[in-house]
Amino acid sequence: MISMRQLFLQHVAQTSDFPLMIEVEKAEGVYMYGANGDRYLDLISGIGVSNVGHRHPRVLKAIHEQLDKYMHLMVYGEFVQAPQAQLAQAITSTLPDRLNNVYLLNSGTEAVEGAMKLAKRYTGRTEFVSCRNAYHGSTQGALSVNGSEGFKNAFRPLLPDVRHIQYNHLPDLQDITNRTAAVIIETVQGEAGVRVPENDYLKHLRDRCTEVGALLILDEIQCGFGRTGTFWAFEQFGIEPDILLCAKGMGGGMPIGAFIAPQEIMAAFKTDPILGHCTTFGGHPVSCAASLATLQTIQDENLLEAVARKAALFRELLVHPRIKEVRNCGLMMAAEFESFEVLKAVIDRAILNGVLTDWFLFCDNSMRIAPPLVITENEIREACAVILRSIDEATGDKS
């Protein structure tokens, strides 16, 4: 009989020549369980997705209840569907009053695409400014504003009129001009290896956008929905965006994304032409029900209150001569090693020892640590002990 691994390799489109090839039969909480009985403590949450853990009971209940009512009914924006309306209201209740209109989609990269179209339509301008080492997705528009040439060159020509600036570098803000439709920026840079704004960078950026009439799009696809210890990361930096993006952690494991803007900006999609942006499956009622349950779980279980304490415990425990630095904003963390070769050996050993970690696309000497927010302190101690042991085993160091 052909194995699942063989089926995977023969019939599932591959994205690299070295997939992890972990075969998972079940996941629960912070653990995944392999076909042969192996258990893996998940320290990356499916890349920032499973903020409330795998298969949270409240999310499952919401999914089952919605399945008993209806699934897809009509393309987005035509029918009044309770899961969409209730989720949109719940999301806006977490935000400043001005951010009161939610466009629901299927993914983060779709949220980027929709926000870019909205910025062009509303401002009448064409230029976008984004940061070097930024990651915003893989579709054509999102790829155009990504900040790594290595991921873009093979797919050119991409969108024209894109300018890149250095994150946290104030002089570059002068490159934002009255030609700029929008600046799109990660509130906390993810794939660059968890880079946090410094020296009031985001306040200066906000001021510059306001000065020249450019919209500010904050990408919180990876850092939103509680990952950094506040519901939205921008809350920590004293600013408000014109358009906000989210996805990953908002669905409790279900596919969903959104961009959020003031109603007067979002209204640009309604005329000249009508249906200025449309989607068949965006705002799928089952995904919306799961997202609402995720949001309510984060709030009702007070998951945000423990983020700083749990992050501090990681920082306290992850001390080793091979770890050069630990950076974090809440439970969005990076542990830096001397090279990719050392880190990859540690990651491989950690997986064998039952802890799943990863690296970053644009910072491949740093270990990604982004566990479900429900991780306990005992599970953090378990994970860190495995990482430290794996460092020693992978490098030949002695404890």
N, C-alpha and C positions, 0 to 999 in steps of 0.2 A: 504494500500500500504506500502511495506517495505521501511523504510527510508534509506538515504545514510549512516547515522551513523550505522545502523544495518548491511548494506552491508559491510561497512568498517570493523566492528568487526568480522563478520562471514567469510569473504572471502579474506581480505587483510592480509598477514602475519604480525604479530605484533612483535615489537622489545622490548616492555616492557608491563607491566601490567597497566601502567598509561599514555597512550598517551594523548596529549593535547586536542584532539578531537574538535579542531576548524574547522568548516566547512566553507570553503572559496568559494565564487562564483566568485569573481573578485579581481584583484590586479592592482594597478596603482601607479607609483611613489614610495612613501614610505608607502603607505597604502594598507591594505587588507580589503576586505569587506565580511562580513558573510552572510549566507543565510537569516538571520532574520533582516538584515539591520545594524548589528553592524559594527563599523569601528575600525581597529587596526592599530596603527602606528608601523611599523616594525623596531625594533632596532637591529635585528640580521641578516637581509638580507638572510634568508634561510641558516644560518651559513656561512656568508662571500661570498655568491654567487651573489646577486643582487647589485653589486657595482654601476651600472648605474641606479638602481631603477627597479621596476617591469614594464615590457612591455615598455621599452624605445622606442619611435617612430622610431628612426633610426635602432634599432635592429629589430623591427617588419618589417620595410621596406626591410631590407636585407634578412630576412627569406622569405618573400613573393616573392621577386624577384628570389631567388634561387629555391623556389618550382616550379616556372614557367619554370625552365630550366631542372633540374634533381635532383634526390635524390641519393640513393645508386646505384652505378654502378658496382663496383668491389672491391675485397679485397684491403686493404691498400698497396700502394707502386707500383702498376702496371700501373694504368692509370694516365695521366697528367690531374689533376682536378684543375681548376683555383682557387676555394675557398681555397684549401689546399696550393697551391703555394703562393698565395697572402698573406694568413695569416702567413705562415712560414717566408716570407720575412719581413712582418711588425713586427713580434715578434723579429726577429734577429736585426732589425733596432733600437730596444730599448736597445740592449745589447752590451757588449764589443765585438770587432771583432772576438775574438777567439770562442765565443759561436754562431756558425753559422749554426747549423744543428738541425732541429726540428723533433721529432717523435710525431705524433698526435695520441691521444687515446680518450677514452670515459670518463675517470674519474681520480681523484687524485690517488687512490690506484693502478690503472693500471700504472700510471706514475712511482710510486714507484717500482712496480714489474719490469717494463722494465729497469729502471735505475739500479736496483740491478743485473739483468742479464748482463747488459752491463758492469758494473764494474767487475764482475767475469770474463767475457769473455776477456775483454781488459787487465786486470792485471794478469790473471792466478792465482789469489789468491781467497780464500774462506771466509775469516773473514770479518764481518761487525761490526762496532762500532756505537752505537746510544746512545741517552741520556735517563736517567730516566725521567719518566713523559712525554715522547714524544708520539705524536700520528701521525702515518703515514698511517693508513688505516686498513681494516678489512680482507683482503685476506691473504693467508697463509704466503707469504713472508713479506708483510707489517706488519702483526700482529707479526711476529718474531722480528722485530726491534722496535715495540712499547715498551714503557717504563713502562707499568703498568702490574704487574703480575696478578692483579685481572681480567683483561680482557683476559689473555692468558692461564691461567692454565687449563681451561676446554677444550682447543683445542690442548693440547700437544699430541704427539711430534710435535714441529715446526722445523724450520730450525736450524741446529747446527751452531756452530762457530759465535755466536752473543755475543758481549760484550757490557755492558752498563756503561756509565760514567755519572758523574754529570754535568749538564749544568752550565756554568759560573765558573767551578772549575778547575783552571789551572793545579794543580798537576795531575789530571786524564788524561791529554793529553799524559802522558808517556805510557798509556795503548794502544796507537796507535803505531803499530810496523810494521816491514817489512812483517808481515803476513797479514796485513789488506788490503783488497781489496778497501774498501771505508768507510768513515765516512758519515753517513746520519744524518742530523741535521736540525731542523727548524731554519731559520734565527731568527725569533721571536717565542718562544714557545707559541702555542695557547691553547691547552687543559690543559696545566699546569697553565693557568690563566694569560696569557700575560706576559711572562718573557723576558726581553730585554737583549741582550748581554752587559756585563760590562767589564771595565778594559782591553779593546782591546782583549777580549776573542776570537773573530772570527779571528783576525789577528794572534794570537798565534796558533789557530787551523789550519789556512791555512798554516802557516810555518811548523807545525809538519807534516801535510799531505805531503807537498812537500819534507820534509826531508826524510821520510820513503817510498815515492813512492806510497802512498795511494791516491785514488781519493777523492775529497770533493764534496758530493752531498748536495746541499741546497734545502730543502723542503720549497717552497713558495706557496704551495697549498692554504693556508689560508691567507698569508700576501702579496701575489703578486698582480699584476694588480692594483696598486694604493692604496691599503688598508692602508698603513703606511705613505702615503704622498709623497713617491717617487714611480716610477713605479714598481721598485723592491726594496724590503727592504734592500738587501745587498749593494745597492748603498750608504747607510748611514754609512757603517762600513769599507769601504776602502779595500774590498777584492773582488775576483772573484772566483766562483766555477768552478769545472770541469764539473759537470752536474747540471742542474737547473730543478726543478719540478714546474709545475703550473697546476691549474685546477679551481675549484670553481668560482672565480670572472671573469674568462676569457671568459665565454660564454654568458653573459647577460641573464642568466636563462636557457640556453641550455646545455646539457651534453657534456663536452669536457675536455680533459686533455692533457698534453704534458710533455716530458722530452727533454731537449736541451743540446747539447754537441758539442765540436769541431768535424768537419767532420772526422778527422783522428781517433777519438775514436769511433764515431758512425759507421764507416766502419767495425768495428769488427763483426757486425751482417750480413755482406754480404757473408762471406765464412766460411767453416768448422764449422757448416753447412751453406748453404744458408738459407735464411728466418730464421735467428737466432732469430728474434722476429717478430710475425705477428699478425694481428687483422683484423676481418671482418668489423666492423663498425667504427673503429678508424678513425678520420679525416672525419667524416660524413660531406658531403658538406653543409648541412643546418646549422649544428653546427659551421662549419668553417666560414660561411658567418656571422652568428650571432657574433662570436668571433671577426672577423675583424671589424665589426661595433662597438662592445664594445670598442675595443682598440682605434679606431679612435674617438669615442665619448669622452673617457677619455682625449685624447690629444686635440681635437678641442674645447671642452667646458672648458678646463683648470681646470678640476676637482681636480688635484693635488694641485693647488695653495691654495685652501681653506681648505685643510684637517687639517693643523696645527691650523688654526683659529677656526675651528669648534670643534676640540678636546679640545682646550683651553676653549671654552665656556662650553662644558660638564663638565670639571674639575671645572670651576668657579661656576657652578650651583649645582653640585652634592655634596653639603655640608650638612651633617646631622650627629648627634652623633652616629647613627647606622652604618654609613659608615666609616670603619676603614682606608681605603686607596683606592686611585684610581690609577691604573697603565695603561700606554698606550704607544703605538707606533703608532702615527697618530690616525686613527679612528678604531683601534683594541684596545679595552679598557676592563678593568676589575674593577668593584667596589666591594671591599671586605667587607663582613659582618662578624659578630661574629661566625655564624654557618650556616650549611645548613638549619636547621629548620627555622631560621629567614628569610634567603634568600628565601626559597621556599614559605613561606607565603607572602612575598613581591611580588614575581613574580606572584603568583596566583592573588593577589589583583590588580596588575598592569594590568594584562590581562583583568580582569573584568572592569577596568577603561579605557581600550582601548589602552594599550601599550604592545607590545610583547617583552619580554626579555627572558633570559635563563641563565643557569649556565654552568660551564666547567666540562668535564669528570673527570679531575684529580685535580680539585680545586673547589669543590662543595659549597664553602662558598663565591664565587665571582660571581657577575652578569656580564654576557656577554653583551657588548654594541658594536655593529659593524653595524651601520646603512648604508643604501645606501649612497654613496659619494655625491649624489645629494641632500641630506637632507638640508633644509634651516635653517637659524638661528632661525626663528620663530618656525619651527617644533622642533628644539632642545629644545627651551624654553618650548614648550608644553609638550614634552616627559619628561623633567626633573621635571616639576611641577607635572605631574602625578606620577612619581616615588617617589618623596618626600611625596606626599599625601598618596600614597600606603604604604610607610614605616610607617607613623603614624597610618593608619587604621589597618595595619597588626599587629603592635606591641603594639597598645594602647598608643603610645606616642602622646603628644600634640604639635602642631606647636608653 
